[in-house]
Amino acid sequence: MRKLAIGLVVAAVVVAVATPAHALECDGFDLDDGCLFTITGGDTSNPIDGYAVTNAAGVPMWDFVRDREAQAIGYPISQRWTDGPFTLQAFQKVILQWDPGKQRMNYYNTLDALANRYPRVELPFVPPHQVLEEDQGASFGAIIRNHLALLDQNEAIKERFLREPDWLNLYGLPIRYEERAVDGNPAGVQLLRTQRTVFVVWQVPAAGVTVGRVNLQNVPDKLKKLSNVIIPDAAKLLAPAPDPVLHSAIRALPWVADGVLPHEEPSVLILRKLFTSSQELFWTLLVERQPAWLQRPPDVLAEATLNMLLAFADIPWTRKHIGPAQPLLLSILLHAPQEQWPSSFRKLMHKPWMRDGVTWDEMLFAESVLSFLLITPRYEGSFFGKHVEINNLVTTMLDMPFLESFEGYERAFFESPPFFGSSRSSPSGANYEEVGGFEYGLTILHGFAASGGITDRQALLYLLGGPDHFAQQPVEYAAALNRRNEHRGIRMHDIYLPLSGPMRLIIVHDIGHPIAHNTMAAMETVLQAMVAFTKTPFPHNYLILQVWPQYPPEVSGGYRFDHISIDPRYVASDSMSIETRRVLANLIAHFYDGYDTPYWAGKGAARVVEYGLGYRAPNSPPEIGFPEYKDDPHADCPVNTVDGAFLTGEGVCHRNIGARFFLDLYRSLGEAQFRDGFARLITAVYGSYPLHSHCRVENPFLGIPCVYPQSPPFEKTFTDAFTSGLPPEAAANARSLIQRWWHGG
């Protein structure tokens, strides 16, 4: 039996600490006996304010902290304060206490002290304190066993807790385990209170969390929001830095080396803040690129550009590149040929879903915005060069409800007519410019805004087919959009995909064409099998299946770049049939196409996936492929989905990567080796997204040259993918097979 109380486990307020191996480096300004951390001083207008961690007065706080990991300690969130003979300082995850009598640093029992001294204070998502009755009169060893037994209620938390060898010092004893209902899930959030911290696991989607991941709460950060609770208010005040010790790259600038004049001081302060905020940006600008304009004394334009870079350095992910899309987006930012950023793009970059890290879909969306804001205005003519109108249109779009969150498919709606870049005609024959161009699109958006704005449903349904032509009047266009989609049903299901993480499955169908209840299960089954077969993450965090009844009898469905479409006959009844799964596998496989990969290559790869997943018999020959590119001047080459072909620069038709090519490799290498090679091939062709559109103009202002990424030759790409890691004889056989297909014989 357990009850709420203050008892035995609070008797020892502090415990001596051990020393991990990795050091916490100074993220701010070096001081003579420590560091002024400015990274947690962002709530002030002065960019050089921060919290000092030093060895002053014989308290070795800096010596102790720099031997610890940032993940375990966090950055400082207060100055020092004293409590009797003790000296304390709060960090994001722990409070440290110096005991002068024993000459040692302790981890403060923060939550025990809170329960003992402030019993009425409750922190959000922190279980209340409790005493275990079985602790009464027990030995310390028995008390430890009693409290460790609390871990048995959650295996994930238990594994994370005991993974830390110094858990007793860093976390203290477990105190209380609790599950709380969220969004109808009775165990939506799972919490373990210890003497010093709180473990948390979210089992439902929430902003800034990963479902199922065990995290540690920043308990001192929560205390800091209270007045004089554990952390004195006076200790929360930020301290300004003394005369800075400048980074060597700043000192090397000619106008700094010969002495900083008063009008140059603001630029020096910005460079110092840029270094502390994002060493990636700082290093790129001052060390790698060294633009000529930065070698001259700063003028108004140079200072504006530095402030622009500093604004992006404030975005958390620019401090460290983690995901694969983030360096690409940063590259786009630095290549953009504008001296100042439009306000709409600043708004985009500070959306919560952009600030917390950039996914691949978000990077593509940002690139679309940049295409309109930074590239399109450079063209001449009546359609282009409308920078103000485009900026107003983007700003209005970003304020719509459907962009408060980001599912990935919003990009297609954003790029669609009549909002951006369409030359299609209205029913009256008027072209885009004649009906108002971007002002026309802005009028439509204002019309939507008057009725609450564009919703997620409207954006999703428009992606799957808006009106064929935009009408003369914006009101008529909005009405046409709603009429087109009012008879469609939507089903959604969130899943967790190995290698990829959380994603959303969506089915859209006409109300007049009902689908089988297990269609969603069929799509999930095929997608899970696809990821396992390819050993490659699915390239989006969503998958949309549109049930579309307008295919000829010989066509089962289609791949639409942002979604797939399937004929209703495959999902009208037993949608878990082999034939339905075969069609779904073929369609989903096309999402793994590379941007520069020929269309028939995707067809061939999709066909071999059908075999690999067991949806088509291994001895079943591929049916005759239908010709592609009939209007292509190279149509004299027998291009089809079975063999594939292409015309070389010498006018020679070569057989290429159709279904038979993949099937020969599959049967020759065996399933295990083929799957390894197939995963390498997908990574090679999908991971080479070209940034050509942002390299039309060199960027001398930021000192960054245009570098056009070059796609490797197809033959080398395939050969490397399917021969890497093979024994010499097997690699030689695979290489010979590829060459026979490529060059005939």
N, C-alpha and C positions, 0 to 999 in steps of 0.2 A: 504493500500500500504506500502511495506517495501523497504528499501534501505540500502546499505552498508555505514556505517559511524561510527564515534566515537561520542557518545552523552551522554545522560542523565544518562544511567545506569552505566557509568564508573565514575560518580561523586564520589561515595563512594567506595574507593579502598578496604576497609576492613570492616568486620562485626564482632562483638563480638560473641564468641562461647559459646555454652552450653556444658554440660558434660554428655556423655553416661555412662553406668554402668560398662562395662567390661574393665579390665585392659590389657595393652600391656606389657608383661613380657620382661625382658632383654634377648636378644638372642645374647650373646657374653660374655664380661667380665664385672663384677661388678666394678664400680669405687666408690670412696668415696662419690661423690655427683651425681651419675648417672650411665650410662652404655655405654660401647664401643660396638656398634653393629657391629659385623663382618659378619653378614649374607649378607649384601649388599656390602661387600668389596672384593668379589671374583675375581675382575679383577686385582689383584696384586699377585706377587709371594710369598709375605710374608703372611702366614696364620693368623697372628694376627693383621693385619691392619684393620681399620674400621672407623666408624663415631661416634663421641662421642656426646651423648645427656646428658647434665648436667644442674645443677642449678647455674653454675658459674656466678659471677658478679651480683648476685641478679636477674637474669633472670630465672624464674622457668620452663625452657623448659622440664626437666625430670619429674618434678611433674605433669605437664600438660599431657605429652605424656603417662605416665604409667596409666593414668585414661581413656585412649581411646582404641578403638578396632583396631587391626591391619588391619582389612578389610576396616575400614574407613580412617585411617591415612596412613598405610603402614609403611615400615621401612625407616630410614634416608638414604638419598643419597647425603648428603653434610654435611660439617661443618657449623657452624654459620657464618653469615656475617652481617654487619651493613649497613643501608641505612638511612642517617640522624640520627634522634634520635631512630630509630627502630632497633631491632635485629631480624633477620630472619633465618630460617633453612628449607631446603627442605626435604620432605619425598616423598615416591613413589606416593602418591595420592594427597597430599596437601602441601602447603607452609605455615608455621606458622610465625606469626609476633607478637612480643612483643611490646606493646605500653607503654612506661615508664610513660607517663603523666597520663594515665587513669589506669595504673597498671592492664592491662588485656591482655590476649592472643587473637589474631584475626586469622581467616582464611583469607589468602591473596586472593584478587580477581585476581588470576593468569592470566586468559585469558583476562580480561578487561585491566589489566596492559600491557599485551603483545600487544593488539590492539592499546592502547594509545601511548606506548613508542616505539614499533617496528612494525609499520603498514605494513611494507613490508615482515615481517616474516610469512610464512605459515607452519603450522605443518601438517604432514600426517594424513589423516582421521579426520581432525578438520574443521568443517564448518567455513567460514569466519564470522567475527563479523558483526552485523547489529544494526541499531537503528529503533525503531518503530515510525512512524510518529504520531500515536495516543498518544504517551507519551508526546509530546510537550505540556507544560502547565498543564499537569494532576497532580492530587494529587498522593502521594506515594501509597495509597491504590488502585487507578485506575491503576497505573503502574504495580502493582503486578498482578491485574486481566488481564491486557493486555498480560503480559508475560506468565502467567499460561495458557492462551488460546492456546499457542503454543503446549502444551501437548496434545491437542485434536487430533493432527495429527497422534498419535501413542499410542494406548491404553496400550501396554505392557510397554513402557517407562513411560507413565503417572502413571501406577500402581506402578512401582518400585520407581519413583521419590517421589510420595506422601506417600509411605509406610514409609519413613523416617520422623519422627515427627519434626526433627530439620532441615528440608530441606533448609530453607532460610540461615541458618548459614553454613551448610556443603556444599551445592551446589551453593547457590546464585540463582538469577532469571534465568529462561530459556531465551536464547538469539536468537537461530536460530535452526530450524529443517530442515534436508536435507536428501534426499535419493539419493544414487549413484548406477549406473549400475555396476554389476559385473557378468562376465560369461554369458552375455545375459539377466540377470534378472535386469529389470530397478530399482528394489528396493532391490538389492543384499545386500547392507549395509545401515542401517538406523541410523542416527546420530542426537543427540541433544546437541548443545553447550550451556553451562550455563556460569555463571560468573567465575566459578572455575574449572569445569571439563567437560567431554564429555561422554554422554551415547551412547552406540553402541549396535546394534543388527545385527548380520549376518544372512541373509536368504539363503545363499548358503554355502556349505561346504568350510572350510578354516582351515589351520593348527592352532591347539591350541584353536579352538573356538567350541562352541556348537550351532548349528543352532537354532535360535529363542530365545536364552537366552540374557537377558539384562545385560550388563557389564559396568563397569566404566573404562575409559582409565586412565592410569598412566601419566597424563599430565606433571608433573614435570620431570619424566623420559625422556620424549621427549625433554624438554627444556635443560636437562643436556647434550644432545648430541650437542647442539649449543655452540658457544664460546661467553661467557660474555653476554648472553641474559637472563635477570632476575637473573639467578644463576651465580655469578662470578666464573671464572675459578679457582681462588685461593681457593674457598670454596669446590671445588671438590676433593682436595688432601686428600688422606687417611692418618690417623694418626696411629702410632704404639701404641700398648697397653703398659702400664707400667708393672712393675713386676706383674705377674698374681696372682689373688686369685684363687687357684686351687680348683676344685671340691673335695669334701670330699672323693670320691671313688679313685681319683688319689693320694691324700695325704695319703690314707691308704695303698698304695702299699709299701712293706718293703723297696725297694730300693729308694723310694722317701722320706719315713719317716726319713731315716738315712742321708739324704742329697743327692742332685742331683749332680753327677759328670759330668764333661764336656761332656764325650761321651754319657751320658744318656739324655742330654738336648734335642736332636732331637726327641726322643721318647715321652718326656713330651709335646713338642710342638704339636706332632701329636695327642696325647690323648686330649689335649685342643681343637684342631681344630675338632676332632671327636665329642667332646661334643657339640660344637657350630653348627656343620654341621648336625648331626643326633643324637639326644638324644636317638632314638630307638636303633641304633647300639651301642652307648656308654653304655646304660643301660644293654643291652643283654650281652655285653662283660665283663664289669667291675663289675656289680652288680649281675646279675643273674647267669652267668656262672663261673666267676672268674677262668679262666684256670690257670693251674700250671705254664706254661711258662711265664705268665705275672707277677707272683709273684717273679720271678728271675730277676736279672739285665738284661736289654735287650741286645741281641746279634744281629748280622746282619740279621738272619732269622726272629727274632721277629720284628725288625724294618721294614723288607720287608712286613711282614703280616699286620702290622698296616697301612702301606702305601696302601696296597691292600684294606683294609676296608675303608680307607679314600677316596680312589678313588670311591667307591660305595656310600659313604656318600655324594659325590658331585652330585649324581643323585637326582633331586628335590623330587621325591616321597618317597625316603628313610627317609626324614625328618619327615614325618607324614604318617601313614598308613591310606589310605582313602578307596580304593576299596578292594573287597574281594580277588582278586588275588594277591595283593601286599605282604601281610604277607606270603603267600605261597611261592612266589618267594624268598623273603628274607630268609625264612627257608631253601630253597634249597641252596642258596648262603652260608649260615653259616654251612650247613651240608657237603658241598662238601669236599672230602678228599684230597684236594691239598693245598700245602702251598702257591703257587703263581698261579695267574689266567693266562690262555693262552691269547695271544694278540687278538685272534679272538673273545673271549667272551667279552673282554673289548670293542671291536668295537661294538658288538651287544648291550651291555648295554648302549652305548652312541648314538645309533640311535635315531633320534628325537621322533619316535613313542614309544620308550621304556622310554625315559627320562620324557615324559609328564604324566606318569601314566600308569600302566600295566593293560590291560584288561585280561579276562580269556583266550582268544585265544592267546594273546601275551605271557602269562605265560606258556601255553603249548608249544609254539614254543621255548621259552628260555629253558624249561626243556628238549626238544629234543636236543638242542645244547649241554647242559650240559651232557646229556647221552653219547654223543660221545666224548666230550672233557675230561670229568672228571671221567667217569665210565668205558667206553670201554677200555681206555689204561691200566687199571689195570689188565686185563685178559692176560693170557699167550697164546702163539701160534702165528702163522704167520699172522693170520687175525687181531688179536688185538695187542695192545701194540705199535701202530704206531702213537705216539702222534704228532710228527712233521708233518707227512703227513696229519693227520686229521685236525690239526690247519691250515695248508695251504689251505686245501680244504674248510673249513668253511669260512676262510677269503675271498677266491675268490668268494664263493657263496654270502656272504654278500655284496660284491661290485656290484652284478648284479642289473640291473634296477628294477626288480620285487620286490626287497626288499628295495627300497627307500621309499615305503609306505607299509602298512601292512593291507591286507583285511581279513586275517584269514586262507584262504585256502592254503596259501603258505607253511604251515607246511607239508602238504602231499607231495608236490613236494620236499621239503628239505629232507624228510626221504626216498625218493624213490630210487630204483636202477636206474642207476649203481653208484650213488654217495655215499650212505652210507649203509653198512650192508646187502648186498644181497649175497646169496649163489646160486642164480639161474644160469643156464648154458647159454652159448652163443649158437648160431646155430651150431657151430663146436663141441660143447660138452665141451669146456673149462670152468672151473669154474672161480669164481670171482678172486681168487688169480692168476690163470694162465694168465688172460688177464690184470693183472696189479694192481688189487685192487684199493686202493684210488688214486694211481697215474693215473690209467685209468680214474677215474671220474674227476680228476683234468685236464687231457688232454682234456676231453670233454668240461669242463667249459672254458678252454682257447680257444677252438675252437669257442664256443658261444661268448666269449668276443671279438674275432677278428671281429665278425659281429655285434657288438653293444651290446652283452649281452642278457641274457634271459629276455624276456618281460613278462608283466602281462598276456598277452594272452597265451603265451607258457606255463607258469606255470599253468594257469587255465586248459587248455586243456590236459596237461599231467596228471593232477590230475584225469581227467575223462577217462583216458586210454592211457598210453604210449605204445610203442612197447612191444610185449610180451616177447622178449628176447633182450638183448643188443648185438650188433654186435661186430665182432672182432676189427674193426677200429672205433675210436671215431667219425671220420667224417661220417662214414656210419650210426652210431647210431643217430647223430643229424639229418641227412637227413631223416632217418626213422621216427623220431619224427615229423618232419615238414610234411612229406607225409601223416602221419596218421591223422593229424589235419587240413589239408588245405581245406577240404570240410565241415567244421563245421561252423555254424553261432552262434553268441552270441548276446543275448539281455540283457541289464542291466537297472535297475530302482532303484533309491534311494528313500526310504520311511522313515518316522519317526514312530517307533513302541512304543505305550504306554508301560511303565514299562521297556523298553529296550533301547530306544533312536534311533539314526540314524542307518540304516542298508541297505544293498544292496541285491536286488533280481537279480538273474542271471538265464537265461535259455540258455542252449546249445543244439543244435539239428543239425542233418545232413541236409545239403542243400537239399538233395533228399527227405527229409520228412518234408515238411513245416508244420507249426503249426498255429492254429487259432490266430487272432490278439489280442483276449482278454484273452489269456492264462496267461499273466502276471497279469492282473486284477484278474483272478481267484485265482492265487497263493497268491496275496496280501490279498484278501478277506478272504481266509481260514486262513492265518497266523494271521491276526488281530483278527478273531474270536477265534482262538486257544489260543492266549495270554489272551484274556478276559475270556475264559472258565477256563483255568488253574490258572489264577491270578498269573502267574509266568513269569519273563522275559525270552525271548527266549535266549538259551545259547550261541548263536553266533551272530556276527554282519554281517552275510551274510547267504543267503540260496540259494543253487544251485539246479536247477532242470535240469536233463539231460533227454532228450527225446531219448529213447534207444529202438530200434525195435527188440531186440533179446530175448524176453521173450516167454515162452510157453503160449498157449492160456489161461490157467487157472490162470496165474499170471499177476497182473496189474502193478506191479512196484517193486522197492526194495529200502531199506535204506542202504546207503553205508558208514555210520559213518561221512563222510565229506560232503555228498550230497545225494540227492534222485534221483531215476531214475523212469520214467514212460513210459508205452507203448504208442506209437504214436496214437493208436486208441482213447485214452481219450482226446487228445488235437488236433485232426485233424479237428474238426468242432466246434460245440457249446461247448467251454471249460468251460462255466459257468453252465453247467448242474449239477444236483444234484449228478449224478454218478461220474463225474470228481471231484467235490469238496469232495465227500466221499473218493475217492482214495487219493487225496492230503492230506486230514486231517489225514488219516491213516498213510501215509508216514511221514508227518511232526511231528506227535506225537512221533515218535521214537527218535527224538532229545532230548526228555526229559528223556530217559532211564538213569539210573545211571550206573556207570562203573561196579559195582558189582551186578547189577540186572539181574536175569535170562532172557534169550531172550524171553521166552514165556510170561513173565510178561509184557514186552514192547508190545507184540502182543495183550495181553488182554486189557492193558490200551488204546492202539490205537483204539481198537474196541469200547470201551465205549465212547471215544471222538466222534466217528461217531454218536452215539446216542445223546450225549449231545448237539452237534451242529445242530441236526435236519437233518443230511444227511442220516440217517437210521431210519426206523419207530421204535418207542419204543416197539411195540409188536412183532417185527420181531426177531425170535430166531437166535442166532449166528450159522453160518453154521459149519459143522464138521471141526475141526481143523486138519491140516496135521501134521504127526509126526515130531519130531525134534531129532537131535543127534542120528541118527540110528546106528552110529558106536561106540556110548558110551557104556562102560561096564555096565552101569545102564539102558540099553535100555529095560529091562524087566519092567520098570515102564512105564505106559501109558502116556507119555509126549506128549501133544498136545496144540495147541493154544486156545482151548476152555476151557479145565479144567486145564491143566498144572499139573505137578507132579515132585516130586524129591525124591531121595533115602536118608534116614537119615543114620547116622552112625551105627544105629542098624539094617540096612538092611530092613527098613520098607518104603514102598511107601506111600507118602502123597499126597493128592490132594492139589493144590496150586493155584497160582494167574493167572488164565486164564480169558477169556472173561466172562464166566458165573459168576465167583466170583465178578468181577467189576460190572456187571449188577445187581446182587443181592444187592450189596451195594447201587448202584445208585437208585434202586427202593425202597429200604428200608429206606434210609436216606432222600430221596427227593433231588432235584437238588441243592438247596442252600447249604445244609450241606455237600452233597457229594463234591461239588466244593471246599469248604473250606478244607475238608480233603484231596482231591486230590492235592491241592496246597501244603499242608504240606508234603504230601508224596513225591512229586517231589523235594521239597527243601531238604528233608532228604536224598534221594538217589543220587541226582545229586550233592549236595554240599559236598560230602565226597570223593573227588578225592584223591586216595592213592599216597603217595610219597615213596613207597617201594623201588623204584629203586635207590634212593639216600641215603638209609640207609643200604646198604650192608656192609659198613665199619664204625666203630665208628670213631669219629673225635676228638681224644684226643688233637690235636694241638689247636683247637679252644674251647676245653672244652665242646663240645656239644654231649650228648649221642644220640644213635639211639632210636627213639620212633616210633614204627610201629602203624599207625592209625588202629583201629579195627572197622569194619563195624558192626553196631548193628544187632541182629538177625532179619530176615525178619518179623517174626510174631509180634515181639514187635514194629518194625518200622511201620507196617501197623496198628496195634492196636492203637498206640499212635496218628498216623495221623488222623484216622477216629473216634476217641472217644474224642479227646481234645476239650474242650469248649462246649460239648453237655450236656443237662440236664441229671441227673443220669439215668432216665429210658431209654432215647434214647441211652446213652452211653452203658448201659448194653445190650440192644438189638443188637447194632452194635458189641460189644465184643463177644456176643454169636454167631452171624452169622459168624464172622471171625474164631472163634474156630471150628465151625462145618465144615467149608471149610478146615481148616488146619488139623484137626484130624479125619474128617469123621463123620458119624452119622447123 
